[in-house]
Amino acid sequence: MNSERLLIDKWRGLNPIQQQEVLDFVEFIAQKSFQEDRSQIRERRVKQWLNWASDNPDDSPGLPDEALSRDSIYNED
């Protein structure tokens, strides 16, 4: 018997409260997996950024102070 059929058969033997518990658990597993995927994406992006930053020479010109001011960041011109 395949896993899906086994799950359905066991599901039908549960009362409604137990069925809801199973649904809650499945949702928890799905959410956990989603969070792990997001964490892996975040780690990959950080590594890419660090690699990019390390490829630039230390003596390269930085941004002027005006570029980092609050007014220039939120300027909508």
mmCIF file of the N, C-alpha and C atoms, coordinates in Angstrom:
data_MODEL
# 
_entry.id   MODEL 
# 
loop_
_atom_site.group_PDB 
_atom_site.id 
_atom_site.type_symbol 
_atom_site.label_atom_id 
_atom_site.label_alt_id 
_atom_site.label_comp_id 
_atom_site.label_asym_id 
_atom_site.label_entity_id 
_atom_site.label_seq_id 
_atom_site.pdbx_PDB_ins_code 
_atom_site.Cartn_x 
_atom_site.Cartn_y 
_atom_site.Cartn_z 
_atom_site.occupancy 
_atom_site.B_iso_or_equiv 
_atom_site.pdbx_formal_charge 
_atom_site.auth_seq_id 
_atom_site.auth_comp_id 
_atom_site.auth_asym_id 
_atom_site.auth_atom_id 
_atom_site.pdbx_PDB_model_num 
ATOM 1   N N  . MET A 1 1  ? 0.864   -1.188 0.000  1.00 0.00 ? 1  MET A N  1 
ATOM 2   C CA . MET A 1 1  ? 0.000   0.000  0.000  1.00 0.00 ? 1  MET A CA 1 
ATOM 3   C C  . MET A 1 1  ? 0.901   1.239  0.000  1.00 0.00 ? 1  MET A C  1 
ATOM 4   N N  . ASN A 1 2  ? 0.576   2.206  -0.858 1.00 0.00 ? 2  ASN A N  1 
ATOM 5   C CA . ASN A 1 2  ? 1.416   3.402  -0.903 1.00 0.00 ? 2  ASN A CA 1 
ATOM 6   C C  . ASN A 1 2  ? 1.110   4.339  0.268  1.00 0.00 ? 2  ASN A C  1 
ATOM 7   N N  . SER A 1 3  ? 1.993   5.283  0.477  1.00 0.00 ? 3  SER A N  1 
ATOM 8   C CA . SER A 1 3  ? 1.889   6.185  1.631  1.00 0.00 ? 3  SER A CA 1 
ATOM 9   C C  . SER A 1 3  ? 0.614   7.011  1.621  1.00 0.00 ? 3  SER A C  1 
ATOM 10  N N  . GLU A 1 4  ? 0.229   7.489  0.463  1.00 0.00 ? 4  GLU A N  1 
ATOM 11  C CA . GLU A 1 4  ? -0.971  8.322  0.373  1.00 0.00 ? 4  GLU A CA 1 
ATOM 12  C C  . GLU A 1 4  ? -2.219  7.527  0.776  1.00 0.00 ? 4  GLU A C  1 
ATOM 13  N N  . ARG A 1 5  ? -2.339  6.324  0.260  1.00 0.00 ? 5  ARG A N  1 
ATOM 14  C CA . ARG A 1 5  ? -3.485  5.479  0.587  1.00 0.00 ? 5  ARG A CA 1 
ATOM 15  C C  . ARG A 1 5  ? -3.500  5.145  2.072  1.00 0.00 ? 5  ARG A C  1 
ATOM 16  N N  . LEU A 1 6  ? -2.337  4.831  2.621  1.00 0.00 ? 6  LEU A N  1 
ATOM 17  C CA . LEU A 1 6  ? -2.220  4.518  4.049  1.00 0.00 ? 6  LEU A CA 1 
ATOM 18  C C  . LEU A 1 6  ? -2.641  5.716  4.897  1.00 0.00 ? 6  LEU A C  1 
ATOM 19  N N  . LEU A 1 7  ? -2.187  6.886  4.502  1.00 0.00 ? 7  LEU A N  1 
ATOM 20  C CA . LEU A 1 7  ? -2.549  8.106  5.235  1.00 0.00 ? 7  LEU A CA 1 
ATOM 21  C C  . LEU A 1 7  ? -4.056  8.350  5.199  1.00 0.00 ? 7  LEU A C  1 
ATOM 22  N N  . ILE A 1 8  ? -4.652  8.202  4.041  1.00 0.00 ? 8  ILE A N  1 
ATOM 23  C CA . ILE A 1 8  ? -6.095  8.402  3.908  1.00 0.00 ? 8  ILE A CA 1 
ATOM 24  C C  . ILE A 1 8  ? -6.866  7.397  4.758  1.00 0.00 ? 8  ILE A C  1 
ATOM 25  N N  . ASP A 1 9  ? -6.436  6.133  4.733  1.00 0.00 ? 9  ASP A N  1 
ATOM 26  C CA . ASP A 1 9  ? -7.117  5.110  5.533  1.00 0.00 ? 9  ASP A CA 1 
ATOM 27  C C  . ASP A 1 9  ? -7.034  5.427  7.023  1.00 0.00 ? 9  ASP A C  1 
ATOM 28  N N  . LYS A 1 10 ? -5.867  5.831  7.478  1.00 0.00 ? 10 LYS A N  1 
ATOM 29  C CA . LYS A 1 10 ? -5.713  6.173  8.904  1.00 0.00 ? 10 LYS A CA 1 
ATOM 30  C C  . LYS A 1 10 ? -6.491  7.438  9.240  1.00 0.00 ? 10 LYS A C  1 
ATOM 31  N N  . TRP A 1 11 ? -6.502  8.392  8.318  1.00 0.00 ? 11 TRP A N  1 
ATOM 32  C CA . TRP A 1 11 ? -7.233  9.649  8.498  1.00 0.00 ? 11 TRP A CA 1 
ATOM 33  C C  . TRP A 1 11 ? -8.714  9.383  8.759  1.00 0.00 ? 11 TRP A C  1 
ATOM 34  N N  . ARG A 1 12 ? -9.290  8.510  7.984  1.00 0.00 ? 12 ARG A N  1 
ATOM 35  C CA . ARG A 1 12 ? -10.717 8.208  8.107  1.00 0.00 ? 12 ARG A CA 1 
ATOM 36  C C  . ARG A 1 12 ? -11.064 7.571  9.447  1.00 0.00 ? 12 ARG A C  1 
ATOM 37  N N  . GLY A 1 13 ? -10.090 6.970  10.092 1.00 0.00 ? 13 GLY A N  1 
ATOM 38  C CA . GLY A 1 13 ? -10.339 6.349  11.398 1.00 0.00 ? 13 GLY A CA 1 
ATOM 39  C C  . GLY A 1 13 ? -10.242 7.310  12.563 1.00 0.00 ? 13 GLY A C  1 
ATOM 40  N N  . LEU A 1 14 ? -9.883  8.548  12.293 1.00 0.00 ? 14 LEU A N  1 
ATOM 41  C CA . LEU A 1 14 ? -9.730  9.542  13.357 1.00 0.00 ? 14 LEU A CA 1 
ATOM 42  C C  . LEU A 1 14 ? -11.018 10.335 13.554 1.00 0.00 ? 14 LEU A C  1 
ATOM 43  N N  . ASN A 1 15 ? -11.207 10.819 14.778 1.00 0.00 ? 15 ASN A N  1 
ATOM 44  C CA . ASN A 1 15 ? -12.352 11.707 15.019 1.00 0.00 ? 15 ASN A CA 1 
ATOM 45  C C  . ASN A 1 15 ? -11.997 13.107 14.519 1.00 0.00 ? 15 ASN A C  1 
ATOM 46  N N  . PRO A 1 16 ? -12.975 14.010 14.398 1.00 0.00 ? 16 PRO A N  1 
ATOM 47  C CA . PRO A 1 16 ? -12.719 15.344 13.831 1.00 0.00 ? 16 PRO A CA 1 
ATOM 48  C C  . PRO A 1 16 ? -11.631 16.141 14.568 1.00 0.00 ? 16 PRO A C  1 
ATOM 49  N N  . ILE A 1 17 ? -11.557 16.003 15.864 1.00 0.00 ? 17 ILE A N  1 
ATOM 50  C CA . ILE A 1 17 ? -10.525 16.729 16.625 1.00 0.00 ? 17 ILE A CA 1 
ATOM 51  C C  . ILE A 1 17 ? -9.137  16.203 16.254 1.00 0.00 ? 17 ILE A C  1 
ATOM 52  N N  . GLN A 1 18 ? -9.001  14.900 16.151 1.00 0.00 ? 18 GLN A N  1 
ATOM 53  C CA . GLN A 1 18 ? -7.720  14.307 15.767 1.00 0.00 ? 18 GLN A CA 1 
ATOM 54  C C  . GLN A 1 18 ? -7.355  14.684 14.325 1.00 0.00 ? 18 GLN A C  1 
ATOM 55  N N  . GLN A 1 19 ? -8.361  14.701 13.459 1.00 0.00 ? 19 GLN A N  1 
ATOM 56  C CA . GLN A 1 19 ? -8.103  15.107 12.078 1.00 0.00 ? 19 GLN A CA 1 
ATOM 57  C C  . GLN A 1 19 ? -7.573  16.539 12.030 1.00 0.00 ? 19 GLN A C  1 
ATOM 58  N N  . GLN A 1 20 ? -8.124  17.419 12.851 1.00 0.00 ? 20 GLN A N  1 
ATOM 59  C CA . GLN A 1 20 ? -7.642  18.803 12.901 1.00 0.00 ? 20 GLN A CA 1 
ATOM 60  C C  . GLN A 1 20 ? -6.212  18.853 13.413 1.00 0.00 ? 20 GLN A C  1 
ATOM 61  N N  . GLU A 1 21 ? -5.895  18.013 14.387 1.00 0.00 ? 21 GLU A N  1 
ATOM 62  C CA . GLU A 1 21 ? -4.519  17.951 14.892 1.00 0.00 ? 21 GLU A CA 1 
ATOM 63  C C  . GLU A 1 21 ? -3.547  17.530 13.785 1.00 0.00 ? 21 GLU A C  1 
ATOM 64  N N  . VAL A 1 22 ? -3.977  16.577 12.980 1.00 0.00 ? 22 VAL A N  1 
ATOM 65  C CA . VAL A 1 22 ? -3.135  16.135 11.863 1.00 0.00 ? 22 VAL A CA 1 
ATOM 66  C C  . VAL A 1 22 ? -2.942  17.287 10.876 1.00 0.00 ? 22 VAL A C  1 
ATOM 67  N N  . LEU A 1 23 ? -4.016  17.992 10.552 1.00 0.00 ? 23 LEU A N  1 
ATOM 68  C CA . LEU A 1 23 ? -3.916  19.137 9.649  1.00 0.00 ? 23 LEU A CA 1 
ATOM 69  C C  . LEU A 1 23 ? -2.979  20.215 10.209 1.00 0.00 ? 23 LEU A C  1 
ATOM 70  N N  . ASP A 1 24 ? -3.098  20.480 11.497 1.00 0.00 ? 24 ASP A N  1 
ATOM 71  C CA . ASP A 1 24 ? -2.224  21.460 12.137 1.00 0.00 ? 24 ASP A CA 1 
ATOM 72  C C  . ASP A 1 24 ? -0.761  21.020 12.045 1.00 0.00 ? 24 ASP A C  1 
ATOM 73  N N  . PHE A 1 25 ? -0.518  19.737 12.251 1.00 0.00 ? 25 PHE A N  1 
ATOM 74  C CA . PHE A 1 25 ? 0.847   19.219 12.182 1.00 0.00 ? 25 PHE A CA 1 
ATOM 75  C C  . PHE A 1 25 ? 1.403   19.330 10.765 1.00 0.00 ? 25 PHE A C  1 
ATOM 76  N N  . VAL A 1 26 ? 0.591   18.993 9.782  1.00 0.00 ? 26 VAL A N  1 
ATOM 77  C CA . VAL A 1 26 ? 1.029   19.092 8.385  1.00 0.00 ? 26 VAL A CA 1 
ATOM 78  C C  . VAL A 1 26 ? 1.339   20.556 8.044  1.00 0.00 ? 26 VAL A C  1 
ATOM 79  N N  . GLU A 1 27 ? 0.522   21.467 8.505  1.00 0.00 ? 27 GLU A N  1 
ATOM 80  C CA . GLU A 1 27 ? 0.770   22.895 8.281  1.00 0.00 ? 27 GLU A CA 1 
ATOM 81  C C  . GLU A 1 27 ? 2.069   23.325 8.953  1.00 0.00 ? 27 GLU A C  1 
ATOM 82  N N  . PHE A 1 28 ? 2.309   22.842 10.154 1.00 0.00 ? 28 PHE A N  1 
ATOM 83  C CA . PHE A 1 28 ? 3.549   23.145 10.864 1.00 0.00 ? 28 PHE A CA 1 
ATOM 84  C C  . PHE A 1 28 ? 4.764   22.658 10.076 1.00 0.00 ? 28 PHE A C  1 
ATOM 85  N N  . ILE A 1 29 ? 4.691   21.440 9.559  1.00 0.00 ? 29 ILE A N  1 
ATOM 86  C CA . ILE A 1 29 ? 5.792   20.875 8.775  1.00 0.00 ? 29 ILE A CA 1 
ATOM 87  C C  . ILE A 1 29 ? 6.021   21.720 7.505  1.00 0.00 ? 29 ILE A C  1 
ATOM 88  N N  . ALA A 1 30 ? 4.954   22.092 6.837  1.00 0.00 ? 30 ALA A N  1 
ATOM 89  C CA . ALA A 1 30 ? 5.073   22.893 5.619  1.00 0.00 ? 30 ALA A CA 1 
ATOM 90  C C  . ALA A 1 30 ? 5.680   24.258 5.930  1.00 0.00 ? 30 ALA A C  1 
ATOM 91  N N  . GLN A 1 31 ? 5.247   24.888 7.006  1.00 0.00 ? 31 GLN A N  1 
ATOM 92  C CA . GLN A 1 31 ? 5.769   26.199 7.390  1.00 0.00 ? 31 GLN A CA 1 
ATOM 93  C C  . GLN A 1 31 ? 7.242   26.099 7.763  1.00 0.00 ? 31 GLN A C  1 
ATOM 94  N N  . LYS A 1 32 ? 7.598   25.065 8.487  1.00 0.00 ? 32 LYS A N  1 
ATOM 95  C CA . LYS A 1 32 ? 8.992   24.849 8.884  1.00 0.00 ? 32 LYS A CA 1 
ATOM 96  C C  . LYS A 1 32 ? 9.874   24.702 7.645  1.00 0.00 ? 32 LYS A C  1 
ATOM 97  N N  . SER A 1 33 ? 9.408   23.957 6.688  1.00 0.00 ? 33 SER A N  1 
ATOM 98  C CA . SER A 1 33 ? 10.152  23.764 5.444  1.00 0.00 ? 33 SER A CA 1 
ATOM 99  C C  . SER A 1 33 ? 10.315  25.093 4.710  1.00 0.00 ? 33 SER A C  1 
ATOM 100 N N  . PHE A 1 34 ? 9.247   25.895 4.669  1.00 0.00 ? 34 PHE A N  1 
ATOM 101 C CA . PHE A 1 34 ? 9.286   27.201 4.015  1.00 0.00 ? 34 PHE A CA 1 
ATOM 102 C C  . PHE A 1 34 ? 10.300  28.110 4.688  1.00 0.00 ? 34 PHE A C  1 
ATOM 103 N N  . GLN A 1 35 ? 10.323  28.106 6.020  1.00 0.00 ? 35 GLN A N  1 
ATOM 104 C CA . GLN A 1 35 ? 11.267  28.933 6.760  1.00 0.00 ? 35 GLN A CA 1 
ATOM 105 C C  . GLN A 1 35 ? 12.698  28.481 6.503  1.00 0.00 ? 35 GLN A C  1 
ATOM 106 N N  . GLU A 1 36 ? 12.924  27.166 6.409  1.00 0.00 ? 36 GLU A N  1 
ATOM 107 C CA . GLU A 1 36 ? 14.259  26.664 6.113  1.00 0.00 ? 36 GLU A CA 1 
ATOM 108 C C  . GLU A 1 36 ? 14.683  27.098 4.719  1.00 0.00 ? 36 GLU A C  1 
ATOM 109 N N  . ASP A 1 37 ? 13.767  27.064 3.756  1.00 0.00 ? 37 ASP A N  1 
ATOM 110 C CA . ASP A 1 37 ? 14.075  27.502 2.399  1.00 0.00 ? 37 ASP A CA 1 
ATOM 111 C C  . ASP A 1 37 ? 14.462  28.975 2.391  1.00 0.00 ? 37 ASP A C  1 
ATOM 112 N N  . ARG A 1 38 ? 13.716  29.795 3.112  1.00 0.00 ? 38 ARG A N  1 
ATOM 113 C CA . ARG A 1 38 ? 14.020  31.224 3.183  1.00 0.00 ? 38 ARG A CA 1 
ATOM 114 C C  . ARG A 1 38 ? 15.372  31.453 3.833  1.00 0.00 ? 38 ARG A C  1 
ATOM 115 N N  . SER A 1 39 ? 15.674  30.674 4.861  1.00 0.00 ? 39 SER A N  1 
ATOM 116 C CA . SER A 1 39 ? 16.955  30.802 5.550  1.00 0.00 ? 39 SER A CA 1 
ATOM 117 C C  . SER A 1 39 ? 18.102  30.448 4.608  1.00 0.00 ? 39 SER A C  1 
ATOM 118 N N  . GLN A 1 40 ? 17.927  29.402 3.812  1.00 0.00 ? 40 GLN A N  1 
ATOM 119 C CA . GLN A 1 40 ? 18.961  29.004 2.864  1.00 0.00 ? 40 GLN A CA 1 
ATOM 120 C C  . GLN A 1 40 ? 19.156  30.075 1.792  1.00 0.00 ? 40 GLN A C  1 
ATOM 121 N N  . ILE A 1 41 ? 18.075  30.674 1.334  1.00 0.00 ? 41 ILE A N  1 
ATOM 122 C CA . ILE A 1 41 ? 18.163  31.755 0.343  1.00 0.00 ? 41 ILE A CA 1 
ATOM 123 C C  . ILE A 1 41 ? 18.910  32.939 0.942  1.00 0.00 ? 41 ILE A C  1 
ATOM 124 N N  . ARG A 1 42 ? 18.573  33.283 2.189  1.00 0.00 ? 42 ARG A N  1 
ATOM 125 C CA . ARG A 1 42 ? 19.230  34.403 2.864  1.00 0.00 ? 42 ARG A CA 1 
ATOM 126 C C  . ARG A 1 42 ? 20.723  34.138 3.000  1.00 0.00 ? 42 ARG A C  1 
ATOM 127 N N  . GLU A 1 43 ? 21.095  32.916 3.410  1.00 0.00 ? 43 GLU A N  1 
ATOM 128 C CA . GLU A 1 43 ? 22.508  32.570 3.554  1.00 0.00 ? 43 GLU A CA 1 
ATOM 129 C C  . GLU A 1 43 ? 23.233  32.666 2.209  1.00 0.00 ? 43 GLU A C  1 
ATOM 130 N N  . ARG A 1 44 ? 22.597  32.203 1.148  1.00 0.00 ? 44 ARG A N  1 
ATOM 131 C CA . ARG A 1 44 ? 23.211  32.259 -0.176 1.00 0.00 ? 44 ARG A CA 1 
ATOM 132 C C  . ARG A 1 44 ? 23.427  33.711 -0.604 1.00 0.00 ? 44 ARG A C  1 
ATOM 133 N N  . ARG A 1 45 ? 22.443  34.558 -0.353 1.00 0.00 ? 45 ARG A N  1 
ATOM 134 C CA . ARG A 1 45 ? 22.569  35.971 -0.729 1.00 0.00 ? 45 ARG A CA 1 
ATOM 135 C C  . ARG A 1 45 ? 23.667  36.662 0.063  1.00 0.00 ? 45 ARG A C  1 
ATOM 136 N N  . VAL A 1 46 ? 23.781  36.339 1.334  1.00 0.00 ? 46 VAL A N  1 
ATOM 137 C CA . VAL A 1 46 ? 24.846  36.928 2.157  1.00 0.00 ? 46 VAL A CA 1 
ATOM 138 C C  . VAL A 1 46 ? 26.206  36.500 1.622  1.00 0.00 ? 46 VAL A C  1 
ATOM 139 N N  . LYS A 1 47 ? 26.357  35.230 1.288  1.00 0.00 ? 47 LYS A N  1 
ATOM 140 C CA . LYS A 1 47 ? 27.623  34.746 0.733  1.00 0.00 ? 47 LYS A CA 1 
ATOM 141 C C  . LYS A 1 47 ? 27.940  35.440 -0.585 1.00 0.00 ? 47 LYS A C  1 
ATOM 142 N N  . GLN A 1 48 ? 26.932  35.607 -1.439 1.00 0.00 ? 48 GLN A N  1 
ATOM 143 C CA . GLN A 1 48 ? 27.149  36.294 -2.712 1.00 0.00 ? 48 GLN A CA 1 
ATOM 144 C C  . GLN A 1 48 ? 27.582  37.735 -2.482 1.00 0.00 ? 48 GLN A C  1 
ATOM 145 N N  . TRP A 1 49 ? 26.943  38.403 -1.540 1.00 0.00 ? 49 TRP A N  1 
ATOM 146 C CA . TRP A 1 49 ? 27.300  39.787 -1.266 1.00 0.00 ? 49 TRP A CA 1 
ATOM 147 C C  . TRP A 1 49 ? 28.710  39.880 -0.707 1.00 0.00 ? 49 TRP A C  1 
ATOM 148 N N  . LEU A 1 50 ? 29.045  38.984 0.216  1.00 0.00 ? 50 LEU A N  1 
ATOM 149 C CA . LEU A 1 50 ? 30.399  38.991 0.785  1.00 0.00 ? 50 LEU A CA 1 
ATOM 150 C C  . LEU A 1 50 ? 31.445  38.707 -0.286 1.00 0.00 ? 50 LEU A C  1 
ATOM 151 N N  . ASN A 1 51 ? 31.145  37.783 -1.184 1.00 0.00 ? 51 ASN A N  1 
ATOM 152 C CA . ASN A 1 51 ? 32.072  37.509 -2.288 1.00 0.00 ? 51 ASN A CA 1 
ATOM 153 C C  . ASN A 1 51 ? 32.234  38.743 -3.171 1.00 0.00 ? 51 ASN A C  1 
ATOM 154 N N  . TRP A 1 52 ? 31.116  39.406 -3.474 1.00 0.00 ? 52 TRP A N  1 
ATOM 155 C CA . TRP A 1 52 ? 31.178  40.620 -4.283 1.00 0.00 ? 52 TRP A CA 1 
ATOM 156 C C  . TRP A 1 52 ? 32.018  41.685 -3.575 1.00 0.00 ? 52 TRP A C  1 
ATOM 157 N N  . ALA A 1 53 ? 31.760  41.871 -2.286 1.00 0.00 ? 53 ALA A N  1 
ATOM 158 C CA . ALA A 1 53 ? 32.473  42.900 -1.531 1.00 0.00 ? 53 ALA A CA 1 
ATOM 159 C C  . ALA A 1 53 ? 33.965  42.578 -1.439 1.00 0.00 ? 53 ALA A C  1 
ATOM 160 N N  . SER A 1 54 ? 34.316  41.319 -1.308 1.00 0.00 ? 54 SER A N  1 
ATOM 161 C CA . SER A 1 54 ? 35.738  40.959 -1.190 1.00 0.00 ? 54 SER A CA 1 
ATOM 162 C C  . SER A 1 54 ? 36.465  41.092 -2.528 1.00 0.00 ? 54 SER A C  1 
ATOM 163 N N  . ASP A 1 55 ? 35.724  41.089 -3.633 1.00 0.00 ? 55 ASP A N  1 
ATOM 164 C CA . ASP A 1 55 ? 36.349  41.243 -4.951 1.00 0.00 ? 55 ASP A CA 1 
ATOM 165 C C  . ASP A 1 55 ? 36.732  42.693 -5.252 1.00 0.00 ? 55 ASP A C  1 
ATOM 166 N N  . ASN A 1 56 ? 36.194  43.631 -4.496 1.00 0.00 ? 56 ASN A N  1 
ATOM 167 C CA . ASN A 1 56 ? 36.519  45.041 -4.716 1.00 0.00 ? 56 ASN A CA 1 
ATOM 168 C C  . ASN A 1 56 ? 37.771  45.404 -3.932 1.00 0.00 ? 56 ASN A C  1 
ATOM 169 N N  . PRO A 1 57 ? 38.669  46.161 -4.555 1.00 0.00 ? 57 PRO A N  1 
ATOM 170 C CA . PRO A 1 57 ? 39.887  46.542 -3.846 1.00 0.00 ? 57 PRO A CA 1 
ATOM 171 C C  . PRO A 1 57 ? 39.581  47.414 -2.636 1.00 0.00 ? 57 PRO A C  1 
ATOM 172 N N  . ASP A 1 58 ? 40.431  47.284 -1.616 1.00 0.00 ? 58 ASP A N  1 
ATOM 173 C CA . ASP A 1 58 ? 40.232  48.064 -0.390 1.00 0.00 ? 58 ASP A CA 1 
ATOM 174 C C  . ASP A 1 58 ? 40.353  49.560 -0.625 1.00 0.00 ? 58 ASP A C  1 
ATOM 175 N N  . ASP A 1 59 ? 41.124  49.954 -1.639 1.00 0.00 ? 59 ASP A N  1 
ATOM 176 C CA . ASP A 1 59 ? 41.334  51.378 -1.882 1.00 0.00 ? 59 ASP A CA 1 
ATOM 177 C C  . ASP A 1 59 ? 40.350  51.954 -2.905 1.00 0.00 ? 59 ASP A C  1 
ATOM 178 N N  . SER A 1 60 ? 39.283  51.205 -3.220 1.00 0.00 ? 60 SER A N  1 
ATOM 179 C CA . SER A 1 60 ? 38.301  51.732 -4.166 1.00 0.00 ? 60 SER A CA 1 
ATOM 180 C C  . SER A 1 60 ? 37.534  52.869 -3.507 1.00 0.00 ? 60 SER A C  1 
ATOM 181 N N  . PRO A 1 61 ? 37.107  53.845 -4.295 1.00 0.00 ? 61 PRO A N  1 
ATOM 182 C CA . PRO A 1 61 ? 36.401  54.988 -3.704 1.00 0.00 ? 61 PRO A CA 1 
ATOM 183 C C  . PRO A 1 61 ? 35.052  54.556 -3.133 1.00 0.00 ? 61 PRO A C  1 
ATOM 184 N N  . GLY A 1 62 ? 34.732  55.074 -1.999 1.00 0.00 ? 62 GLY A N  1 
ATOM 185 C CA . GLY A 1 62 ? 33.446  54.775 -1.371 1.00 0.00 ? 62 GLY A CA 1 
ATOM 186 C C  . GLY A 1 62 ? 32.391  55.764 -1.822 1.00 0.00 ? 62 GLY A C  1 
ATOM 187 N N  . LEU A 1 63 ? 31.234  55.641 -1.260 1.00 0.00 ? 63 LEU A N  1 
ATOM 188 C CA . LEU A 1 63 ? 30.164  56.591 -1.562 1.00 0.00 ? 63 LEU A CA 1 
ATOM 189 C C  . LEU A 1 63 ? 30.394  57.871 -0.772 1.00 0.00 ? 63 LEU A C  1 
ATOM 190 N N  . PRO A 1 64 ? 30.049  59.008 -1.354 1.00 0.00 ? 64 PRO A N  1 
ATOM 191 C CA . PRO A 1 64 ? 30.164  60.257 -0.588 1.00 0.00 ? 64 PRO A CA 1 
ATOM 192 C C  . PRO A 1 64 ? 29.119  60.277 0.526  1.00 0.00 ? 64 PRO A C  1 
ATOM 193 N N  . ASP A 1 65 ? 29.398  61.046 1.560  1.00 0.00 ? 65 ASP A N  1 
ATOM 194 C CA . ASP A 1 65 ? 28.474  61.145 2.691  1.00 0.00 ? 65 ASP A CA 1 
ATOM 195 C C  . ASP A 1 65 ? 27.080  61.576 2.260  1.00 0.00 ? 65 ASP A C  1 
ATOM 196 N N  . GLU A 1 66 ? 27.011  62.441 1.240  1.00 0.00 ? 66 GLU A N  1 
ATOM 197 C CA . GLU A 1 66 ? 25.707  62.919 0.778  1.00 0.00 ? 66 GLU A CA 1 
ATOM 198 C C  . GLU A 1 66 ? 24.841  61.763 0.249  1.00 0.00 ? 66 GLU A C  1 
ATOM 199 N N  . ALA A 1 67 ? 25.478  60.754 -0.316 1.00 0.00 ? 67 ALA A N  1 
ATOM 200 C CA . ALA A 1 67 ? 24.725  59.629 -0.889 1.00 0.00 ? 67 ALA A CA 1 
ATOM 201 C C  . ALA A 1 67 ? 24.038  58.810 0.202  1.00 0.00 ? 67 ALA A C  1 
ATOM 202 N N  . LEU A 1 68 ? 24.575  58.870 1.400  1.00 0.00 ? 68 LEU A N  1 
ATOM 203 C CA . LEU A 1 68 ? 24.012  58.074 2.497  1.00 0.00 ? 68 LEU A CA 1 
ATOM 204 C C  . LEU A 1 68 ? 23.157  58.896 3.457  1.00 0.00 ? 68 LEU A C  1 
ATOM 205 N N  . SER A 1 69 ? 22.941  60.151 3.137  1.00 0.00 ? 69 SER A N  1 
ATOM 206 C CA . SER A 1 69 ? 22.130  60.981 4.024  1.00 0.00 ? 69 SER A CA 1 
ATOM 207 C C  . SER A 1 69 ? 20.657  60.584 3.908  1.00 0.00 ? 69 SER A C  1 
ATOM 208 N N  . ARG A 1 70 ? 19.940  60.808 4.953  1.00 0.00 ? 70 ARG A N  1 
ATOM 209 C CA . ARG A 1 70 ? 18.514  60.465 4.975  1.00 0.00 ? 70 ARG A CA 1 
ATOM 210 C C  . ARG A 1 70 ? 17.747  61.183 3.853  1.00 0.00 ? 70 ARG A C  1 
ATOM 211 N N  . ASP A 1 71 ? 18.079  62.450 3.650  1.00 0.00 ? 71 ASP A N  1 
ATOM 212 C CA . ASP A 1 71 ? 17.366  63.236 2.624  1.00 0.00 ? 71 ASP A CA 1 
ATOM 213 C C  . ASP A 1 71 ? 17.565  62.646 1.240  1.00 0.00 ? 71 ASP A C  1 
ATOM 214 N N  . SER A 1 72 ? 18.782  62.185 0.933  1.00 0.00 ? 72 SER A N  1 
ATOM 215 C CA . SER A 1 72 ? 19.015  61.646 -0.416 1.00 0.00 ? 72 SER A CA 1 
ATOM 216 C C  . SER A 1 72 ? 18.421  60.250 -0.584 1.00 0.00 ? 72 SER A C  1 
ATOM 217 N N  . ILE A 1 73 ? 18.345  59.495 0.490  1.00 0.00 ? 73 ILE A N  1 
ATOM 218 C CA . ILE A 1 73 ? 17.755  58.151 0.389  1.00 0.00 ? 73 ILE A CA 1 
ATOM 219 C C  . ILE A 1 73 ? 16.266  58.225 0.121  1.00 0.00 ? 73 ILE A C  1 
ATOM 220 N N  . TYR A 1 74 ? 15.584  59.184 0.759  1.00 0.00 ? 74 TYR A N  1 
ATOM 221 C CA . TYR A 1 74 ? 14.138  59.294 0.626  1.00 0.00 ? 74 TYR A CA 1 
ATOM 222 C C  . TYR A 1 74 ? 13.717  60.390 -0.346 1.00 0.00 ? 74 TYR A C  1 
ATOM 223 N N  . ASN A 1 75 ? 14.662  60.949 -1.079 1.00 0.00 ? 75 ASN A N  1 
ATOM 224 C CA . ASN A 1 75 ? 14.345  62.004 -2.045 1.00 0.00 ? 75 ASN A CA 1 
ATOM 225 C C  . ASN A 1 75 ? 13.573  61.389 -3.200 1.00 0.00 ? 75 ASN A C  1 
ATOM 226 N N  . GLU A 1 76 ? 12.445  61.966 -3.556 1.00 0.00 ? 76 GLU A N  1 
ATOM 227 C CA . GLU A 1 76 ? 11.596  61.425 -4.605 1.00 0.00 ? 76 GLU A CA 1 
ATOM 228 C C  . GLU A 1 76 ? 11.666  62.245 -5.884 1.00 0.00 ? 76 GLU A C  1 
ATOM 229 N N  . ASP A 1 77 ? 12.731  62.962 -6.100 1.00 0.00 ? 77 ASP A N  1 
ATOM 230 C CA . ASP A 1 77 ? 12.864  63.761 -7.327 1.00 0.00 ? 77 ASP A CA 1 
ATOM 231 C C  . ASP A 1 77 ? 12.948  62.903 -8.544 1.00 0.00 ? 77 ASP A C  1 
# 
